[in-house]
Amino acid sequence: MFSQMLKGIHWVEDSLLVAALASMLGMAVLQILLRNFFDFGIFWAESFLRILVLWVAMLGAMVATRESNHISIDVLTRYVTGGPLRIVSFVGKAFSALVCGVVAYYAFLYVQFEFIDETIEFAQVPTWVCQSIIPVGFSVMALRFGLQAILSLVRGAPS
């Protein structure tokens, strides 16, 4: 059951990423066509595209963390083997989890302030809704890095 739930979460992440990227490309092409052929455009399109870039970046980072395809500094893991490799891998993943957790916390505070301020980003969409991907994304990445840190100790293989 847990495996099915995890697959469902992964499907939702992948679907959101594809939808955000497709929307971003579609809106950019539409805006270009409207500006070049009809001499007008959608006035909130640039703001919408900026937010979509943020969402694509955060969703992509979440997927990269899930697949262990994120950028990492792995100089030590190339030269260390055995028991020390477990420790080095654990420390790297645990540090990443800590950093992502701290960023998630402060991003949550930021989104709270945006909610209180009631600012509008574009087309009557509140700024806090647009920025909500930041604490969610970093929380998911912190959780994944934490689980990977524990697994690196248990399995001994850096991933």
C-alpha positions in Angstrom: 0.0 0.0 0.0 2.8 2.4 0.8 4.5 1.7 -2.5 1.2 2.5 -4.4 0.9 5.7 -2.4 4.5 6.7 -3.2 3.8 6.0 -6.9 0.8 8.2 -6.8 2.8 11.0 -5.2 5.5 10.6 -7.9 2.8 10.7 -10.6 1.3 13.9 -9.1 4.8 15.5 -9.0 5.6 14.5 -12.6 2.2 15.6 -13.8 2.5 19.0 -12.2 6.0 19.4 -13.7 4.7 18.6 -17.2 1.7 20.8 -16.8 3.7 23.7 -15.6 6.3 23.3 -18.4 3.6 22.9 -21.0 1.7 26.0 -19.7 4.9 28.0 -19.7 5.8 27.1 -23.3 2.2 27.6 -24.4 1.9 31.0 -22.8 5.2 32.2 -24.1 4.4 31.1 -27.7 0.9 32.7 -27.4 2.4 35.9 -26.1 4.9 36.0 -29.0 2.2 35.4 -31.6 -0.1 38.0 -30.2 2.6 40.6 -30.0 4.1 39.9 -33.4 0.9 39.4 -35.4 -1.8 41.3 -33.6 0.2 44.1 -31.8 -1.1 43.3 -28.4 -0.5 40.8 -25.6 -1.8 39.5 -22.4 -0.7 42.1 -19.8 -0.2 39.6 -17.0 1.6 37.0 -19.1 5.1 38.0 -18.0 4.2 37.7 -14.3 2.6 34.3 -15.0 5.6 33.1 -16.9 7.9 34.2 -14.0 5.9 32.2 -11.6 5.8 29.2 -13.9 9.6 29.3 -14.1 9.7 29.2 -10.3 7.3 26.3 -10.2 9.2 24.4 -12.9 12.5 24.9 -11.0 11.1 23.7 -7.7 9.2 20.8 -9.1 12.3 19.8 -11.2 14.4 20.0 -8.0 12.0 17.8 -6.2 12.1 15.2 -9.0 15.9 15.4 -9.2 16.1 14.8 -5.5 13.7 11.9 -5.7 15.8 10.3 -8.5 19.2 11.3 -6.9 20.0 13.3 -10.1 20.7 16.6 -8.3 23.9 18.5 -8.4 26.2 17.3 -5.6 29.8 17.8 -4.5 31.0 14.2 -4.4 34.8 14.5 -4.3 35.1 12.4 -1.1 32.7 9.7 -2.2 34.9 9.0 -5.3 37.9 8.2 -3.2 36.5 6.7 0.0 35.1 3.1 0.3 33.6 0.8 2.9 32.5 2.1 6.3 33.9 5.7 5.8 31.9 6.0 2.6 28.7 5.4 4.6 29.7 8.2 7.0 30.7 10.6 4.3 27.5 9.9 2.3 25.4 10.3 5.5 27.0 13.6 6.5 26.5 15.0 2.9 22.8 14.0 2.8 22.1 15.0 6.4 23.7 18.5 5.7 21.5 18.8 2.6 18.4 17.9 4.6 19.3 20.4 7.2 19.8 23.2 4.7 16.6 22.4 2.8 14.7 22.3 6.2 16.0 25.7 7.2 15.1 27.2 3.8 11.7 25.5 4.0 11.0 27.1 7.4 12.0 30.6 6.3 10.1 30.2 3.1 7.0 29.3 5.1 7.4 32.5 7.1 7.8 34.5 3.9 4.6 32.9 2.5 2.8 33.8 5.7 3.8 37.4 5.4 2.6 37.4 1.8 -0.7 36.0 2.9 -1.1 38.7 5.6 -0.2 41.4 3.1 -2.8 40.2 0.6 -0.8 41.2 -2.4 -1.8 40.2 -5.9 0.7 38.7 -8.3 -1.3 38.6 -11.5 -4.9 38.3 -12.7 -6.3 38.4 -9.1 -4.1 35.5 -8.0 -2.6 36.2 -4.6 1.2 36.2 -4.3 1.2 33.7 -1.5 -0.4 31.1 -3.7 2.3 31.6 -6.3 5.1 31.5 -3.8 3.7 28.4 -1.9 5.8 26.0 -4.0 8.9 27.2 -2.2 8.3 25.9 1.3 6.5 22.8 -0.1 9.4 22.0 -2.5 12.1 22.5 0.1 10.2 20.5 2.7 9.9 17.6 0.3 13.6 17.9 -0.6 14.5 18.0 3.1 12.5 14.9 3.8 14.0 13.0 0.8 17.6 14.0 1.7 16.9 12.9 5.3 15.6 9.5 4.1 18.5 9.2 1.8 20.9 10.0 4.6 19.4 7.2 6.7 19.5 4.8 3.8 23.1 5.6 3.1 23.9 4.4 6.6 21.8 1.3 6.3 22.6 0.2 2.8 26.1 1.7 2.6 25.7 2.9 -1.0 25.6 6.6 -1.7 22.7 7.6 -3.9 
